[in-house]
Amino acid sequence: MAEAIVKQLDNKGNVLMVEGIAGAPIVAQERTGADKAFKPSGVKILRSVNGNWTANVTKTVVLQALATTPQKIDAVWTTVQRVAGHRRGLRRGESGRSR
């Protein structure tokens, strides 16, 4: 997914990372893989949050990150499948951001 984001953003832009449970071995492995794609590119990881693999926590931390991150976020990297359902809510303006 990180390589696809880098390609889609044409090697520039800002990313919000939504990870699982902090300290979980799989989370560290997923982050290592994402870093391999992001670090050599011009894509910047603005912030990383933990959704704890639950829909409610993920939605809450993503909305908080959007509300408190002044920079434009061009993409969200995650391995959490439930985030896809929250994209609809974010498009409806739940984040309070214009974009």
Secondary structure, 3 states (H helix, E strand, C coil): CHHHHHHHCCCEEEEEEEECCCCCHHHHHHHHHHHHHHCCCEEEEEEEEECCCCHHHHHHHHHHHHHHCCCCCCEEEECCCCHHHHHHHHHCCCCCCCC
